[in-house]
Amino acid sequence: MSAIQVVPLNWYLLLSTVLFAIGVLGVLFRRNAIIIFMSIELMLNAVNLLLVAFSSYLSDSKGQVFVFFIMAVAAAEVAVGLAILMMVYRNTKSSDINMMNKLKW
Amino acid sequence: MVVFSKNPVHSVLYLVLTFFTIAGHYVLLNAQFLAAVHIIVYAGAIMVLFLFVIMLLNLNKETEPQKSIWLKTSAAMSSGLLLVVLVGSLKGAETIVATNAFNSNIGLIENLGKTLFGEFLLPFEVASILLLVAMVGAVMLGKKSIK
């Protein structure tokens, strides 16, 4: 007896929607760049959860392969993003995103 | 709690908790291999990277600047509206009917590997190139000065 036969798919849709909204809230709410990165990870995980739920519900393994690719892209993004953050911190001594407004017109 | 905790280290720990819950959901959804990979990659690699950067930058003080109350209210309102719109669109969605017969072992390594190395071989190789490029880029960015 697995969860997908007991729990309807709509609840997984609702859960991942709520996770995605929390991620959006985190991006808009905070000024610390590291917390913003974490919120982006949260949004990616919401999409991953939705893909796995659909893949399991429809008995199609392609969705889980896509989750692999999203994980690879997320790992690459975090590595490069944190390296950029280190550079910015080294130059401005702050992780505040309002210090990065030099390109704003 | 990831969003609202003042200390970034607490934020990371709550995020690890969230990742373990998501891994639990993967196990419940018959995706055991993906749950293992999720724990290894996220809780093992990405979160250690986050903690390392936070410790290195010495950010574990609670005196970081906050946005103004007006911006916070508007952020909460816009994300709440996004949530309402998405949930409303889900209410109107029709439930789909599974066409394939229910198969409880698609999440196992055998079926997943057949799909990954059969149909998705080219994206797999491109992902490896992407990881290589990201590694080189991170090393280049992390260097003190580029001669």
gemmi code that builds the backbone of each chain (N, CA, C; Angstrom):
import gemmi

chains = {
    "A": [
        ("MET", (0.851, -1.193, 0.000), (0.000, 0.000, 0.000), (0.881, 1.235, 0.000)),
        ("SER", (0.855, 1.964, -1.070), (1.713, 3.144, -1.118), (0.864, 4.388, -0.960)),
        ("ALA", (1.562, 5.495, -0.771), (0.858, 6.732, -0.430), (0.024, 7.236, -1.586)),
        ("ILE", (0.445, 6.927, -2.797), (-0.247, 7.516, -3.927), (-1.623, 6.875, -4.113)),
        ("GLN", (-1.815, 5.670, -3.529), (-3.142, 5.064, -3.641), (-4.068, 5.552, -2.550)),
        ("VAL", (-3.487, 6.137, -1.513), (-4.297, 6.607, -0.392), (-4.514, 8.108, -0.473)),
        ("VAL", (-3.387, 8.837, -0.686), (-3.466, 10.286, -0.725), (-3.784, 10.716, -2.153)),
        ("PRO", (-4.774, 11.555, -2.342), (-5.058, 12.002, -3.714), (-3.967, 12.921, -4.228)),
        ("LEU", (-3.910, 13.036, -5.536), (-2.870, 13.859, -6.151), (-3.044, 15.327, -5.819)),
        ("ASN", (-4.278, 15.740, -5.567), (-4.531, 17.161, -5.319), (-3.812, 17.666, -4.084)),
        ("TRP", (-3.622, 16.799, -3.128), (-2.959, 17.258, -1.908), (-1.493, 17.505, -2.169)),
        ("TYR", (-0.901, 16.687, -3.039), (0.488, 16.965, -3.388), (0.600, 18.255, -4.182)),
        ("LEU", (-0.382, 18.500, -5.043), (-0.406, 19.779, -5.757), (-0.465, 20.928, -4.767)),
        ("LEU", (-1.302, 20.785, -3.765), (-1.462, 21.852, -2.772), (-0.184, 22.044, -1.971)),
        ("LEU", (0.442, 20.927, -1.577), (1.672, 21.019, -0.778), (2.776, 21.718, -1.567)),
        ("SER", (2.940, 21.341, -2.830), (4.037, 21.955, -3.567), (3.713, 23.404, -3.911)),
        ("THR", (2.422, 23.732, -4.064), (2.065, 25.136, -4.259), (2.421, 25.967, -3.038)),
        ("VAL", (2.124, 25.427, -1.859), (2.440, 26.161, -0.635), (3.947, 26.326, -0.482)),
        ("LEU", (4.712, 25.266, -0.796), (6.175, 25.362, -0.709), (6.701, 26.421, -1.667)),
        ("PHE", (6.140, 26.445, -2.874), (6.594, 27.426, -3.862), (6.282, 28.844, -3.395)),
        ("ALA", (5.095, 29.025, -2.794), (4.733, 30.367, -2.323), (5.632, 30.799, -1.179)),
        ("ILE", (6.035, 29.839, -0.319), (6.960, 30.192, 0.766), (8.305, 30.605, 0.179)),
        ("GLY", (8.725, 29.917, -0.902), (9.973, 30.302, -1.541), (9.908, 31.698, -2.116)),
        ("VAL", (8.790, 32.032, -2.782), (8.620, 33.376, -3.334), (8.619, 34.405, -2.216)),
        ("LEU", (7.947, 34.071, -1.114), (7.925, 34.984, 0.037), (9.326, 35.232, 0.565)),
        ("GLY", (10.142, 34.167, 0.613), (11.497, 34.324, 1.109), (12.334, 35.211, 0.210)),
        ("VAL", (12.154, 35.051, -1.106), (12.924, 35.894, -2.026), (12.526, 37.351, -1.866)),
        ("LEU", (11.229, 37.609, -1.692), (10.782, 39.000, -1.616), (11.006, 39.606, -0.244)),
        ("PHE", (11.106, 38.777, 0.786), (11.009, 39.277, 2.145), (12.358, 39.675, 2.720)),
        ("ARG", (13.400, 38.914, 2.366), (14.678, 39.100, 3.036), (15.650, 39.876, 2.171)),
        ("ARG", (16.672, 40.433, 2.848), (17.712, 41.132, 2.109), (19.038, 40.410, 2.141)),
        ("ASN", (19.118, 39.347, 2.919), (20.346, 38.575, 2.961), (20.403, 37.677, 1.730)),
        ("ALA", (21.498, 37.737, 0.984), (21.543, 37.017, -0.286), (21.563, 35.510, -0.072)),
        ("ILE", (22.121, 35.046, 1.044), (22.168, 33.601, 1.286), (20.774, 33.060, 1.538)),
        ("ILE", (19.962, 33.820, 2.269), (18.587, 33.374, 2.522), (17.809, 33.344, 1.210)),
        ("ILE", (18.126, 34.287, 0.320), (17.440, 34.290, -0.973), (17.812, 33.039, -1.765)),
        ("PHE", (19.096, 32.647, -1.684), (19.490, 31.393, -2.345), (18.729, 30.208, -1.778)),
        ("MET", (18.587, 30.182, -0.464), (17.871, 29.067, 0.163), (16.419, 29.038, -0.287)),
        ("SER", (15.824, 30.215, -0.461), (14.431, 30.243, -0.905), (14.314, 29.746, -2.342)),
        ("ILE", (15.343, 30.028, -3.155), (15.317, 29.508, -4.519), (15.392, 27.985, -4.501)),
        ("GLU", (16.229, 27.453, -3.596), (16.285, 25.998, -3.448), (14.928, 25.436, -3.051)),
        ("LEU", (14.229, 26.168, -2.180), (12.909, 25.723, -1.747), (11.941, 25.662, -2.926)),
        ("MET", (12.013, 26.651, -3.812), (11.123, 26.646, -4.976), (11.453, 25.490, -5.904)),
        ("LEU", (12.766, 25.237, -6.110), (13.157, 24.113, -6.964), (12.656, 22.794, -6.385)),
        ("ASN", (12.687, 22.705, -5.053), (12.231, 21.471, -4.426), (10.732, 21.294, -4.530)),
        ("ALA", (10.007, 22.408, -4.530), (8.558, 22.307, -4.729), (8.258, 21.708, -6.099)),
        ("VAL", (8.978, 22.185, -7.115), (8.759, 21.661, -8.462), (9.171, 20.197, -8.535)),
        ("ASN", (10.275, 19.844, -7.854), (10.707, 18.449, -7.848), (9.657, 17.543, -7.245)),
        ("LEU", (9.091, 18.006, -6.134), (8.075, 17.199, -5.465), (6.862, 16.996, -6.369)),
        ("LEU", (6.490, 18.045, -7.097), (5.356, 17.937, -8.002), (5.658, 16.954, -9.132)),
        ("LEU", (6.893, 17.019, -9.663), (7.256, 16.101, -10.746), (7.232, 14.653, -10.270)),
        ("VAL", (7.745, 14.425, -9.064), (7.749, 13.050, -8.565), (6.334, 12.573, -8.308)),
        ("ALA", (5.478, 13.477, -7.799), (4.098, 13.072, -7.524), (3.378, 12.682, -8.812)),
        ("PHE", (3.550, 13.503, -9.856), (2.892, 13.162, -11.123), (3.474, 11.891, -11.718)),
        ("SER", (4.806, 11.755, -11.617), (5.441, 10.583, -12.194), (4.978, 9.310, -11.509)),
        ("SER", (4.816, 9.401, -10.188), (4.372, 8.219, -9.478), (2.893, 7.944, -9.733)),
        ("TYR", (2.126, 9.017, -9.866), (0.698, 8.835, -10.079), (0.417, 8.245, -11.448)),
        ("LEU", (1.186, 8.689, -12.458), (0.952, 8.207, -13.813), (1.809, 7.007, -14.156)),
        ("SER", (2.618, 6.514, -13.203), (3.494, 5.366, -13.424), (4.398, 5.567, -14.632)),
        ("ASP", (5.030, 6.734, -14.671), (5.901, 7.060, -15.794), (7.231, 7.505, -15.204)),
        ("SER", (8.300, 6.854, -15.583), (9.575, 7.156, -14.927), (10.281, 8.353, -15.539)),
        ("LYS", (9.697, 8.965, -16.580), (10.384, 10.106, -17.192), (10.439, 11.299, -16.243)),
        ("GLY", (9.390, 11.474, -15.452), (9.365, 12.601, -14.524), (10.494, 12.543, -13.521)),
        ("GLN", (10.829, 11.352, -13.074), (11.906, 11.246, -12.089), (13.250, 11.518, -12.719)),
        ("VAL", (13.382, 11.220, -14.031), (14.629, 11.565, -14.717), (14.787, 13.081, -14.796)),
        ("PHE", (13.676, 13.767, -15.029), (13.733, 15.233, -15.038), (14.141, 15.771, -13.675)),
        ("VAL", (13.695, 15.105, -12.613), (14.094, 15.545, -11.276), (15.601, 15.431, -11.110)),
        ("PHE", (16.208, 14.387, -11.700), (17.665, 14.282, -11.668), (18.320, 15.490, -12.311)),
        ("PHE", (17.803, 15.873, -13.478), (18.436, 16.995, -14.173), (18.262, 18.283, -13.380)),
        ("ILE", (17.083, 18.449, -12.756), (16.882, 19.653, -11.947), (17.848, 19.667, -10.784)),
        ("MET", (18.092, 18.498, -10.190), (19.053, 18.449, -9.083), (20.444, 18.823, -9.555)),
        ("ALA", (20.843, 18.338, -10.743), (22.179, 18.667, -11.250), (22.296, 20.162, -11.494)),
        ("VAL", (21.261, 20.745, -12.099), (21.287, 22.179, -12.371), (21.302, 22.974, -11.072)),
        ("ALA", (20.553, 22.501, -10.059), (20.520, 23.215, -8.780), (21.882, 23.169, -8.108)),
        ("ALA", (22.555, 22.014, -8.201), (23.877, 21.922, -7.586), (24.853, 22.875, -8.266)),
        ("ALA", (24.822, 22.916, -9.602), (25.710, 23.819, -10.333), (25.400, 25.270, -9.985)),
        ("GLU", (24.104, 25.577, -9.900), (23.688, 26.955, -9.611), (24.151, 27.378, -8.224)),
        ("VAL", (24.031, 26.479, -7.249), (24.449, 26.842, -5.897), (25.949, 27.039, -5.833)),
        ("ALA", (26.709, 26.179, -6.538), (28.166, 26.322, -6.491), (28.593, 27.661, -7.067)),
        ("VAL", (28.075, 27.987, -8.263), (28.464, 29.248, -8.895), (27.921, 30.433, -8.112)),
        ("GLY", (26.690, 30.322, -7.626), (26.091, 31.437, -6.898), (26.824, 31.747, -5.612)),
        ("LEU", (27.212, 30.712, -4.879), (27.936, 30.980, -3.641), (29.329, 31.522, -3.931)),
        ("ALA", (29.932, 31.110, -5.045), (31.234, 31.687, -5.405), (31.092, 33.172, -5.718)),
        ("ILE", (30.025, 33.529, -6.447), (29.771, 34.944, -6.734), (29.529, 35.712, -5.438)),
        ("LEU", (28.798, 35.070, -4.521), (28.514, 35.722, -3.240), (29.788, 35.973, -2.450)),
        ("MET", (30.719, 35.007, -2.502), (31.999, 35.206, -1.823), (32.749, 36.388, -2.413)),
        ("MET", (32.728, 36.496, -3.745), (33.399, 37.626, -4.395), (32.775, 38.942, -3.960)),
        ("VAL", (31.436, 38.981, -3.945), (30.748, 40.217, -3.564), (31.051, 40.569, -2.122)),
        ("TYR", (31.072, 39.544, -1.264), (31.359, 39.817, 0.143), (32.786, 40.319, 0.319)),
        ("ARG", (33.697, 39.769, -0.495), (35.083, 40.194, -0.369), (35.234, 41.652, -0.784)),
        ("ASN", (34.399, 42.093, -1.724), (34.525, 43.472, -2.191), (33.722, 44.460, -1.358)),
        ("THR", (32.555, 44.045, -0.840), (31.710, 45.011, -0.144), (31.604, 44.755, 1.340)),
        ("LYS", (32.121, 43.620, 1.841), (32.048, 43.251, 3.253), (30.601, 43.187, 3.757)),
        ("SER", (29.701, 42.757, 2.891), (28.308, 42.635, 3.306), (27.605, 41.646, 2.390)),
        ("SER", (26.587, 40.969, 2.910), (25.805, 40.091, 2.046), (24.432, 40.695, 1.787)),
        ("ASP", (24.352, 41.990, 1.918), (23.099, 42.692, 1.694), (22.915, 42.904, 0.195)),
        ("ILE", (21.738, 42.563, -0.340), (21.597, 42.694, -1.784), (21.446, 44.145, -2.196)),
        ("ASN", (21.172, 45.045, -1.233), (21.075, 46.445, -1.638), (22.440, 47.063, -1.896)),
        ("MET", (23.516, 46.347, -1.508), (24.836, 46.855, -1.855), (25.133, 46.622, -3.332)),
        ("MET", (24.344, 45.777, -3.981), (24.619, 45.427, -5.375), (23.757, 46.237, -6.320)),
        ("ASN", (23.572, 47.498, -6.043), (22.710, 48.303, -6.905), (23.507, 49.186, -7.838)),
        ("LYS", (24.759, 48.825, -8.099), (25.586, 49.679, -8.943), (25.131, 49.649, -10.398)),
        ("LEU", (24.480, 48.570, -10.791), (24.050, 48.461, -12.182), (22.660, 49.015, -12.391)),
        ("LYS", (22.060, 49.540, -11.299), (20.705, 50.056, -11.435), (20.760, 51.453, -12.046)),
        ("TRP", (19.817, 51.764, -12.913), (19.844, 53.085, -13.545), (18.995, 54.062, -12.779)),
    ],
    "B": [
        ("MET", (9.706, 29.046, 8.482), (10.757, 29.246, 9.478), (12.087, 29.470, 8.798)),
        ("VAL", (12.253, 28.937, 7.565), (13.449, 29.258, 6.785), (13.496, 30.752, 6.536)),
        ("VAL", (12.325, 31.336, 6.287), (12.274, 32.741, 5.930), (12.390, 33.630, 7.155)),
        ("PHE", (11.750, 33.238, 8.234), (11.552, 34.195, 9.312), (12.587, 34.139, 10.420)),
        ("SER", (13.443, 33.129, 10.451), (14.409, 33.095, 11.549), (15.507, 34.120, 11.288)),
        ("LYS", (15.875, 34.803, 12.351), (16.823, 35.915, 12.207), (18.229, 35.419, 11.896)),
        ("ASN", (18.594, 34.300, 12.516), (19.954, 33.807, 12.384), (20.057, 32.937, 11.117)),
        ("PRO", (20.985, 33.194, 10.214), (21.075, 32.383, 9.001), (21.388, 30.919, 9.265)),
        ("VAL", (22.093, 30.615, 10.357), (22.399, 29.216, 10.642), (21.121, 28.460, 10.999)),
        ("HIS", (20.244, 29.102, 11.766), (18.947, 28.477, 12.066), (18.155, 28.269, 10.790)),
        ("SER", (18.254, 29.217, 9.874), (17.576, 29.093, 8.587), (18.046, 27.856, 7.849)),
        ("VAL", (19.370, 27.647, 7.830), (19.909, 26.471, 7.148), (19.422, 25.197, 7.801)),
        ("LEU", (19.357, 25.190, 9.142), (18.936, 23.958, 9.809), (17.465, 23.656, 9.529)),
        ("TYR", (16.643, 24.712, 9.494), (15.240, 24.479, 9.139), (15.102, 24.002, 7.699)),
        ("LEU", (15.996, 24.485, 6.824), (15.940, 24.039, 5.436), (16.323, 22.569, 5.329)),
        ("VAL", (17.294, 22.127, 6.137), (17.647, 20.707, 6.160), (16.454, 19.876, 6.605)),
        ("LEU", (15.741, 20.374, 7.618), (14.532, 19.684, 8.094), (13.514, 19.561, 6.951)),
        ("THR", (13.327, 20.657, 6.203), (12.392, 20.631, 5.078), (12.826, 19.611, 4.032)),
        ("PHE", (14.133, 19.548, 3.772), (14.614, 18.594, 2.766), (14.385, 17.164, 3.213)),
        ("PHE", (14.569, 16.897, 4.511), (14.313, 15.526, 4.968), (12.828, 15.188, 4.860)),
        ("THR", (11.959, 16.159, 5.106), (10.528, 15.875, 4.939), (10.202, 15.576, 3.490)),
        ("ILE", (10.832, 16.339, 2.572), (10.572, 16.089, 1.155), (11.087, 14.713, 0.763)),
        ("ALA", (12.234, 14.312, 1.333), (12.748, 12.970, 1.054), (11.788, 11.905, 1.576)),
        ("GLY", (11.170, 12.167, 2.715), (10.159, 11.253, 3.219), (8.973, 11.127, 2.286)),
        ("HIS", (8.591, 12.263, 1.682), (7.518, 12.221, 0.691), (7.921, 11.395, -0.525)),
        ("TYR", (9.205, 11.497, -0.917), (9.661, 10.696, -2.062), (9.553, 9.206, -1.760)),
        ("VAL", (9.911, 8.833, -0.526), (9.800, 7.419, -0.160), (8.348, 6.988, -0.196)),
        ("LEU", (7.464, 7.851, 0.287), (6.035, 7.511, 0.263), (5.526, 7.397, -1.160)),
        ("LEU", (6.150, 8.130, -2.092), (5.696, 8.105, -3.477), (6.413, 7.051, -4.296)),
        ("ASN", (7.025, 6.052, -3.656), (7.693, 4.955, -4.352), (8.881, 5.407, -5.178)),
        ("ALA", (9.559, 6.458, -4.744), (10.755, 6.887, -5.459), (11.936, 6.771, -4.508)),
        ("GLN", (12.283, 5.543, -4.169), (13.269, 5.327, -3.105), (14.643, 5.808, -3.525)),
        ("PHE", (15.029, 5.510, -4.754), (16.361, 5.902, -5.200), (16.488, 7.421, -5.241)),
        ("LEU", (15.421, 8.061, -5.697), (15.438, 9.518, -5.753), (15.498, 10.112, -4.352)),
        ("ALA", (14.868, 9.454, -3.381), (14.947, 9.949, -2.000), (16.373, 9.880, -1.490)),
        ("ALA", (17.056, 8.780, -1.799), (18.446, 8.649, -1.358), (19.320, 9.708, -2.010)),
        ("VAL", (19.135, 9.902, -3.312), (19.930, 10.900, -4.024), (19.633, 12.293, -3.485)),
        ("HIS", (18.362, 12.536, -3.158), (17.967, 13.847, -2.635), (18.667, 14.134, -1.309)),
        ("ILE", (18.678, 13.136, -0.418), (19.333, 13.344, 0.873), (20.821, 13.569, 0.682)),
        ("ILE", (21.438, 12.761, -0.200), (22.888, 12.891, -0.375), (23.227, 14.249, -0.972)),
        ("VAL", (22.496, 14.638, -2.022), (22.859, 15.863, -2.733), (22.501, 17.089, -1.904)),
        ("TYR", (21.263, 17.152, -1.403), (20.845, 18.384, -0.745), (21.371, 18.462, 0.684)),
        ("ALA", (20.963, 17.513, 1.522), (21.382, 17.598, 2.927), (22.872, 17.373, 3.061)),
        ("GLY", (23.472, 16.632, 2.127), (24.883, 16.332, 2.265), (25.784, 17.362, 1.632)),
        ("ALA", (25.448, 17.800, 0.439), (26.372, 18.655, -0.299), (25.980, 20.123, -0.240)),
        ("ILE", (24.758, 20.424, -0.627), (24.370, 21.823, -0.780), (24.288, 22.509, 0.568)),
        ("MET", (23.747, 21.791, 1.568), (23.606, 22.433, 2.875), (24.949, 22.623, 3.549)),
        ("VAL", (25.884, 21.669, 3.318), (27.225, 21.850, 3.866), (27.885, 23.062, 3.210)),
        ("LEU", (27.639, 23.236, 1.926), (28.185, 24.402, 1.221), (27.620, 25.694, 1.808)),
        ("PHE", (26.307, 25.717, 2.057), (25.688, 26.910, 2.640), (26.272, 27.201, 4.019)),
        ("LEU", (26.366, 26.158, 4.852), (26.893, 26.365, 6.194), (28.329, 26.837, 6.151)),
        ("PHE", (29.087, 26.275, 5.214), (30.485, 26.659, 5.084), (30.603, 28.133, 4.724)),
        ("VAL", (29.790, 28.576, 3.782), (29.860, 29.984, 3.373), (29.418, 30.886, 4.511)),
        ("ILE", (28.372, 30.469, 5.253), (27.893, 31.316, 6.354), (28.953, 31.434, 7.442)),
        ("MET", (29.595, 30.292, 7.757), (30.654, 30.354, 8.762), (31.833, 31.177, 8.265)),
        ("LEU", (32.135, 31.028, 6.976), (33.299, 31.717, 6.425), (33.074, 33.211, 6.382)),
        ("LEU", (31.864, 33.611, 6.062), (31.573, 35.036, 5.998), (31.245, 35.607, 7.361)),
        ("ASN", (31.175, 34.756, 8.382), (30.890, 35.192, 9.745), (29.557, 35.942, 9.807)),
        ("LEU", (28.547, 35.305, 9.232), (27.244, 35.961, 9.163), (26.351, 35.599, 10.339)),
        ("ASN", (26.843, 34.778, 11.270), (25.928, 34.322, 12.309), (25.772, 35.363, 13.413)),
        ("LYS", (25.512, 36.559, 13.002), (25.106, 37.586, 13.947), (23.728, 38.072, 13.512)),
        ("GLU", (22.983, 38.560, 14.469), (21.580, 38.829, 14.180), (21.331, 40.293, 13.884)),
        ("THR", (22.348, 40.976, 13.408), (22.215, 42.418, 13.218), (22.132, 42.779, 11.749)),
        ("GLU", (21.622, 41.872, 10.940), (21.576, 42.185, 9.522), (20.443, 43.168, 9.251)),
        ("PRO", (20.597, 43.990, 8.232), (19.563, 44.977, 7.957), (18.297, 44.318, 7.430)),
        ("GLN", (17.195, 44.874, 7.824), (15.900, 44.358, 7.386), (15.279, 45.329, 6.394)),
        ("LYS", (14.372, 44.815, 5.614), (13.641, 45.690, 4.712), (12.664, 46.553, 5.510)),
        ("SER", (12.170, 47.585, 4.885), (11.214, 48.432, 5.568), (9.881, 47.697, 5.688)),
        ("ILE", (9.064, 48.190, 6.591), (7.811, 47.488, 6.897), (6.871, 47.521, 5.688)),
        ("TRP", (6.996, 48.571, 4.895), (6.163, 48.697, 3.698), (6.526, 47.614, 2.685)),
        ("LEU", (7.843, 47.421, 2.487), (8.274, 46.396, 1.542), (7.921, 45.006, 2.047)),
        ("LYS", (8.016, 44.805, 3.366), (7.665, 43.494, 3.905), (6.191, 43.194, 3.715)),
        ("THR", (5.360, 44.198, 3.961), (3.920, 43.990, 3.780), (3.599, 43.684, 2.332)),
        ("SER", (4.241, 44.417, 1.421), (3.929, 44.172, 0.016), (4.440, 42.805, -0.420)),
        ("ALA", (5.585, 42.371, 0.128), (6.093, 41.044, -0.216), (5.147, 39.964, 0.260)),
        ("ALA", (4.679, 40.094, 1.504), (3.752, 39.101, 2.034), (2.458, 39.086, 1.239)),
        ("MET", (1.989, 40.297, 0.865), (0.739, 40.351, 0.110), (0.900, 39.732, -1.265)),
        ("SER", (2.012, 39.997, -1.951), (2.147, 39.472, -3.309), (2.319, 37.960, -3.297)),
        ("SER", (3.090, 37.425, -2.334), (3.222, 35.972, -2.321), (1.919, 35.318, -1.881)),
        ("GLY", (1.186, 35.965, -0.990), (-0.112, 35.429, -0.626), (-1.086, 35.424, -1.789)),
        ("LEU", (-1.012, 36.482, -2.598), (-1.878, 36.522, -3.782), (-1.495, 35.444, -4.779)),
        ("LEU", (-0.166, 35.201, -4.921), (0.275, 34.122, -5.807), (-0.276, 32.790, -5.334)),
        ("LEU", (-0.216, 32.567, -4.016), (-0.737, 31.323, -3.449), (-2.227, 31.184, -3.725)),
        ("VAL", (-2.964, 32.283, -3.535), (-4.413, 32.235, -3.745), (-4.730, 31.941, -5.205)),
        ("VAL", (-3.987, 32.575, -6.112), (-4.250, 32.363, -7.538), (-3.951, 30.925, -7.931)),
        ("LEU", (-2.823, 30.384, -7.433), (-2.469, 29.015, -7.805), (-3.465, 28.017, -7.243)),
        ("VAL", (-3.869, 28.214, -5.987), (-4.832, 27.289, -5.384), (-6.177, 27.393, -6.099)),
        ("GLY", (-6.544, 28.639, -6.467), (-7.792, 28.815, -7.205), (-7.770, 28.132, -8.546)),
        ("SER", (-6.591, 28.179, -9.217), (-6.520, 27.498, -10.507), (-6.523, 25.987, -10.317)),
        ("LEU", (-6.008, 25.520, -9.184), (-6.054, 24.079, -8.938), (-7.463, 23.614, -8.641)),
        ("LYS", (-8.262, 24.493, -8.041), (-9.646, 24.106, -7.756), (-10.414, 23.850, -9.046)),
        ("GLY", (-10.126, 24.668, -10.056), (-10.853, 24.506, -11.299), (-10.309, 23.420, -12.197)),
        ("ALA", (-9.170, 22.821, -11.823), (-8.557, 21.830, -12.704), (-9.319, 20.516, -12.639)),
        ("GLU", (-9.346, 19.852, -13.759), (-9.983, 18.539, -13.773), (-8.977, 17.508, -13.278)),
        ("THR", (-9.474, 16.499, -12.639), (-8.574, 15.429, -12.220), (-8.285, 14.526, -13.401)),
        ("ILE", (-6.993, 14.239, -13.570), (-6.627, 13.384, -14.686), (-6.765, 11.929, -14.267)),
        ("VAL", (-6.934, 11.095, -15.245), (-7.077, 9.670, -14.980), (-5.806, 8.989, -15.450)),
        ("ALA", (-5.233, 8.169, -14.587), (-4.007, 7.467, -14.955), (-4.303, 6.462, -16.056)),
        ("THR", (-3.556, 6.586, -17.154), (-3.792, 5.679, -18.281), (-2.970, 4.402, -18.134)),
        ("ASN", (-1.735, 4.559, -17.630), (-0.915, 3.359, -17.471), (-1.429, 2.543, -16.286)),
        ("ALA", (-1.117, 1.281, -16.327), (-1.431, 0.459, -15.174), (-0.506, 0.845, -14.035)),
        ("PHE", (-1.015, 0.717, -12.806), (-0.196, 1.170, -11.680), (0.980, 0.226, -11.498)),
        ("ASN", (2.169, 0.832, -11.444), (3.389, 0.054, -11.355), (4.197, 0.619, -10.199)),
        ("SER", (4.382, -0.174, -9.145), (4.938, 0.395, -7.919), (6.446, 0.452, -7.937)),
        ("ASN", (7.126, -0.100, -8.955), (8.581, -0.087, -8.906), (9.199, 0.713, -10.045)),
        ("ILE", (8.544, 1.806, -10.449), (9.189, 2.661, -11.436), (10.281, 3.489, -10.804)),
        ("GLY", (10.217, 3.713, -9.492), (11.214, 4.536, -8.838), (12.468, 3.760, -8.492)),
        ("LEU", (12.495, 2.479, -8.786), (13.688, 1.702, -8.465), (14.764, 1.964, -9.510)),
        ("ILE", (15.971, 1.533, -9.166), (17.121, 1.919, -9.971), (17.047, 1.316, -11.366)),
        ("GLU", (16.491, 0.111, -11.473), (16.530, -0.585, -12.758), (15.744, 0.175, -13.818)),
        ("ASN", (14.497, 0.509, -13.506), (13.676, 1.205, -14.496), (14.173, 2.617, -14.753)),
        ("LEU", (14.611, 3.256, -13.670), (15.085, 4.626, -13.801), (16.347, 4.673, -14.656)),
        ("GLY", (17.236, 3.716, -14.461), (18.467, 3.685, -15.239), (18.199, 3.394, -16.695)),
        ("LYS", (17.218, 2.530, -16.963), (16.888, 2.243, -18.369), (16.376, 3.497, -19.060)),
        ("THR", (15.546, 4.264, -18.359), (15.048, 5.490, -18.979), (16.163, 6.521, -19.131)),
        ("LEU", (16.995, 6.623, -18.074), (18.018, 7.682, -18.076), (19.050, 7.435, -19.155)),
        ("PHE", (19.479, 6.192, -19.315), (20.537, 5.936, -20.284), (20.007, 5.531, -21.639)),
        ("GLY", (18.699, 5.409, -21.780), (18.151, 5.096, -23.093), (17.644, 6.337, -23.780)),
        ("GLU", (16.559, 6.854, -23.217), (15.871, 7.949, -23.893), (16.516, 9.296, -23.614)),
        ("PHE", (17.130, 9.423, -22.421), (17.653, 10.719, -22.005), (19.170, 10.706, -21.939)),
        ("LEU", (19.810, 10.038, -22.902), (21.265, 9.935, -22.833), (21.923, 11.266, -23.159)),
        ("LEU", (21.424, 11.951, -24.171), (22.033, 13.234, -24.553), (21.880, 14.307, -23.469)),
        ("PRO", (20.694, 14.486, -22.874), (20.623, 15.440, -21.752), (21.508, 15.062, -20.578)),
        ("PHE", (21.702, 13.762, -20.374), (22.589, 13.317, -19.287), (24.014, 13.798, -19.528)),
        ("GLU", (24.486, 13.640, -20.762), (25.845, 14.081, -21.075), (25.962, 15.600, -20.998)),
        ("VAL", (24.920, 16.291, -21.458), (24.939, 17.757, -21.381), (24.966, 18.212, -19.931)),
        ("ALA", (24.266, 17.477, -19.049), (24.294, 17.837, -17.625), (25.692, 17.663, -17.061)),
        ("SER", (26.417, 16.633, -17.538), (27.782, 16.453, -17.039), (28.664, 17.614, -17.485)),
        ("ILE", (28.464, 18.076, -18.736), (29.242, 19.230, -19.212), (28.889, 20.464, -18.393)),
        ("LEU", (27.615, 20.607, -18.060), (27.184, 21.753, -17.242), (27.854, 21.743, -15.879)),
        ("LEU", (27.944, 20.553, -15.270), (28.596, 20.473, -13.965), (30.074, 20.815, -14.071)),
        ("LEU", (30.703, 20.381, -15.173), (32.126, 20.705, -15.359), (32.320, 22.206, -15.495)),
        ("VAL", (31.447, 22.837, -16.296), (31.543, 24.280, -16.492), (31.315, 25.013, -15.178)),
        ("ALA", (30.357, 24.532, -14.375), (30.080, 25.184, -13.090), (31.271, 25.054, -12.158)),
        ("MET", (31.933, 23.890, -12.201), (33.105, 23.695, -11.342), (34.223, 24.651, -11.735)),
        ("VAL", (34.481, 24.745, -13.031), (35.530, 25.650, -13.495), (35.185, 27.092, -13.150)),
        ("GLY", (33.918, 27.452, -13.322), (33.500, 28.817, -13.017), (33.624, 29.141, -11.548)),
        ("ALA", (33.277, 28.190, -10.693), (33.388, 28.443, -9.259), (34.839, 28.602, -8.847)),
        ("VAL", (35.714, 27.803, -9.436), (37.138, 27.923, -9.104), (37.676, 29.271, -9.574)),
        ("MET", (37.264, 29.681, -10.782), (37.737, 30.964, -11.294), (37.248, 32.124, -10.440)),
        ("LEU", (35.977, 32.034, -9.989), (35.441, 33.110, -9.160), (36.070, 33.123, -7.777)),
        ("GLY", (36.441, 31.939, -7.294), (36.973, 31.885, -5.953), (38.418, 32.306, -5.834)),
        ("LYS", (39.089, 32.456, -6.961), (40.501, 32.847, -6.893), (40.634, 34.278, -6.389)),
        ("LYS", (41.717, 34.551, -5.745), (41.900, 35.872, -5.152), (41.949, 36.950, -6.227)),
        ("SER", (42.829, 36.771, -7.178), (42.937, 37.750, -8.242), (43.282, 37.021, -9.529)),
        ("ILE", (42.633, 37.446, -10.582), (42.857, 36.802, -11.872), (43.951, 37.581, -12.603)),
        ("LYS", (45.026, 36.873, -12.885), (46.152, 37.561, -13.513), (45.866, 37.817, -14.992)),
    ],
}
model = gemmi.Model(1)
for chain_id, residues in chains.items():
    chain = gemmi.Chain(chain_id)
    for i, (resn, *xyz) in enumerate(residues, 1):
        res = gemmi.Residue()
        res.name, res.seqid = resn, gemmi.SeqId(i, " ")
        for name, pos in zip(("N", "CA", "C"), xyz):
            atom = gemmi.Atom()
            atom.name, atom.element = name, gemmi.Element(name[0])
            atom.pos, atom.b_iso = gemmi.Position(*pos), 0.0
            res.add_atom(atom)
        chain.add_residue(res)
    model.add_chain(chain)
structure = gemmi.Structure()
structure.add_model(model)
structure.setup_entities()
